[in-house]
Amino acid sequence: MRLSEVFQWEVEGPGGIVRQYNDNGSENPSTLIPEDVVRISIIPFAGGVLRHDVIINKDKGERFVKRFGRGIIKNRGGGYGLVEYLHCIQTNNYRFWVFSTTGQSLVTAPDFEVYL
């Protein structure tokens, strides 16, 4: 599984939109995500998987903390390989997880880790 062919993140803040991949294929690091994000999205490249948008409700004290991922590696007889990647958008109130293979989502407490 090549993550760059499955999903990308996109954020929107007062300064505009920042995407994970530029038109020329180069990658922007998560460190470019501004603190004053109003929307962060996980966008699929493949059909059949839904886009996920998280809107930050600043009126209720919500704030973006970070975007990160967790790779799940398993040995399938021919060596180890990436079988699942969990995208996570963390706010001060929750963690929003997206499974890369199915597009399913899960909302947990902000300090909760997902283990498979």
C-alpha positions in Angstrom: 0.0 0.0 0.0 1.4 3.4 -1.0 -0.2 6.0 1.3 0.4 8.8 -1.3 -1.9 6.9 -3.6 -4.7 6.4 -1.1 -5.4 9.6 1.0 -4.1 13.1 1.5 -4.8 15.7 4.2 -6.0 19.2 3.5 -6.5 22.1 6.0 -8.1 25.4 5.8 -7.3 28.4 7.9 -7.5 32.2 7.6 -4.5 32.1 5.3 -6.1 29.7 2.8 -5.8 26.0 2.1 -2.8 23.8 2.5 -2.7 20.4 1.0 -0.4 17.4 1.7 0.6 17.0 -1.9 1.4 19.9 -4.3 0.5 19.8 -8.0 4.0 18.8 -8.8 3.8 15.7 -6.5 6.0 17.2 -3.7 4.8 16.7 -0.1 4.1 19.3 2.5 4.9 18.2 6.1 2.3 18.3 8.8 4.4 21.1 10.5 2.9 23.5 7.9 -0.5 23.1 9.4 -1.3 26.4 11.1 -2.7 26.5 14.7 -5.8 28.5 13.7 -7.3 25.8 11.5 -11.0 26.0 10.8 -11.3 22.8 8.7 -9.1 19.7 8.3 -10.0 17.0 5.8 -8.8 13.5 4.9 -9.4 13.1 1.2 -9.3 9.8 -0.7 -7.8 9.4 -4.1 -9.6 6.1 -4.8 -13.3 6.0 -5.6 -15.8 4.3 -3.2 -14.2 5.8 -0.1 -15.7 8.9 1.5 -14.0 12.2 2.2 -13.9 13.2 5.9 -14.1 16.8 7.0 -13.7 18.0 10.6 -14.9 21.5 11.3 -13.3 23.2 14.3 -16.0 25.0 16.5 -14.0 27.8 18.0 -17.2 29.3 19.5 -17.3 26.3 21.9 -13.6 26.4 22.7 -12.5 23.7 20.3 -9.0 23.9 18.9 -6.9 21.8 16.5 -4.0 20.0 18.3 -2.3 17.9 15.6 -2.7 15.5 12.7 -0.8 12.2 12.8 -1.0 8.6 11.7 -0.4 5.1 12.8 0.9 2.4 10.5 -0.1 -1.3 11.2 2.5 -3.7 9.9 2.0 -7.5 9.7 4.0 -10.4 8.5 2.1 -12.2 5.8 4.6 -15.0 5.1 6.6 -13.1 2.5 7.9 -10.5 4.9 6.5 -7.5 6.8 4.3 -5.0 5.0 1.9 -2.1 5.8 -1.6 -3.5 5.9 -3.5 -0.5 7.5 -2.8 3.1 8.1 -4.9 5.1 10.6 -5.1 8.9 10.0 -5.9 10.9 13.1 -7.1 14.4 13.5 -6.8 15.5 17.2 -8.6 18.4 18.8 -8.6 19.3 22.5 -12.0 17.5 22.7 -11.5 14.2 20.7 -9.5 12.2 18.2 -11.1 11.5 14.8 -9.6 8.4 13.2 -9.9 7.3 9.6 -8.9 3.8 8.4 -7.1 4.0 5.1 -8.3 0.6 3.7 -12.0 1.1 4.3 -12.6 4.8 5.0 -14.4 3.9 8.2 -14.1 6.5 11.0 -13.9 6.3 14.8 -14.2 9.1 17.4 -12.4 8.6 20.7 -11.3 10.7 23.7 -8.3 12.9 23.0 -5.9 10.7 24.9 -7.1 7.4 23.5 -4.8 5.2 21.3 -6.2 2.7 18.8 -4.5 -0.8 18.7 -5.2 -3.5 16.2 
